[in-house]
Amino acid sequence: METIETSVVVVGGGLVGSSSALFLAWRGVPTVLIERYPGSSPHPRAVGYRSRTLELYRAVGLGSVIPQTPPNMVLRRARVESLAGKWIQEEAPWSPPEKDEAKAIEHSPCLGAAIAQDRLEPILRDKAIELGADVRLQTEMTAFEQDAEGVTVHVRGPDGREYAVRAAYLIAADGHRSPIREALGIGRTGRGFMRTARSVLFRAPLDEYLRSGVSQFNIEQPDLSAFLTTYRDGRWVLIFSDDRERDDAGLRDAIAKATGRPDLPIEILTTGRWELSALIADSFRSGRVFLAGDAAHTLPPNRGGYGANTGIEDAHNLAWKLSSVLSGVSTPALLDTYDAERRPIAWLRHDQIFARSDFKAFATTEAPHGPVFDDAAMELGQLYRSHAVIGAGAELAPARRPEQWAGHLARAHRTRGFCAAATKRCPRSISTSMAGSS
């Protein structure tokens, strides 16, 4: 059997897998990405990307490619009878309102972006290929094994030919059902299963209802309970609260009720059925295999963007560490910090979701009741604790606004020579350890 040699193999070509290949290729690491589908899912999921994510993409040359949101744009949600009907109440903001002095601080040159996942993924893949990544679509992993020297991934290409990819390390970005995680026997804990959701993606001329600044709508009618939002490109998604199958006529009737505009032309694009759950893997690493994105942490869709953005930051954190170890700059012990740093971040975001009003109905009595941190703290001021960080003691908060870390940042630096070279190309490198942004 033919065997292809590389440094890192990435299984899964979604947002996190494509980002992993992109960040690795940018650092000159030979990378093969394997994705079983021919392209992105026809039912896009994520749409909101935070300023830290845009900083990471800006660093690899995509700053002018991904359109950013206008300044001071806030994701707003309202309870309504329908778009064209009675608007009942605007819901509480996701994060506590910022004080005037906090509003005056410019924390980042990036503002975030509102772009559908199926529009962003091709941008990431194309840039990864441009930088040297070997991206193989319609290629399925059939098995894998690891030993002391590396990982062998057995694959089947689009023509049915089977071959192997031999790499020093494997990144599993193969989704929330992750066959790789299951094969490794890594369990998951967390809030768990919440409900099964059904959705319909459709196209309709409804932009006039976005003029108020509200873009998410909880639909409340006696015979329809659903959630409606837009991808800001003419496409909308309606997510039902029940797990009932609807035919084309039933879908169109539900869309007409939710929009309150039965007169408008509606194009149904696709439907979906998926599980709403919150689960964190018990370990993000097993030997030479690393979990990233939904394979590591499954979080319900939320206004904080804690799903996709958390996975993209996983990819960046792991990419520079792998690059540093593979180049000989750092010892393999640096890779231990990936789980130590990223898993607590996943748990922090898990707990923050259920501390906020959007998901309080799903919270359990066993869930911790900690403070709610604002967006700047959660995106740009999360704390990393690992054996490569000095001064990140238990007395420090898990997240604070960047300016609130003043006086602490000088003490929070990598030690043991782990990353003196690896961080020199990293934005916000002075505060990487304290802000969780390496």
ABEGO torsion letter per residue (X at the ends): XBBBBBABBBBEABAAAAAAAAAAAAAGBBBBBBBABABBBABBBBABBBAAAAAAAAAAGAAAABBBBBBGBBBBBBBBABAABBBABBBBBABBBBBAAAAABBABABAEBBBBAAAAAAAAAAAAAAAGBBBBBGBBBABBBBBAAEBBBBBBBAAGBBBBBBBABBBBAAEAAGAAAAAAGBBBBEAEBABBBBBBBBBBBAAAAAAAGBABBBBBBAABBBBBBBAGAGBBBBBBABABBBBAAAAAAAAAAAAGBAABBBBBABBBBBBBBBBBBABABBEABBBBEAAABBBBBBAAGABAAAAAAAAAAAAAAAAAAAAGABBAAAAAAAAAAAAAAAAAAAAAAAABAAAAAABBAABBBBBBBBAAAAAAABBBBBAABBGBBAABBABBBAAAABGAAAABBBBGGAAAAAAAABBGAAAAAAAGAX
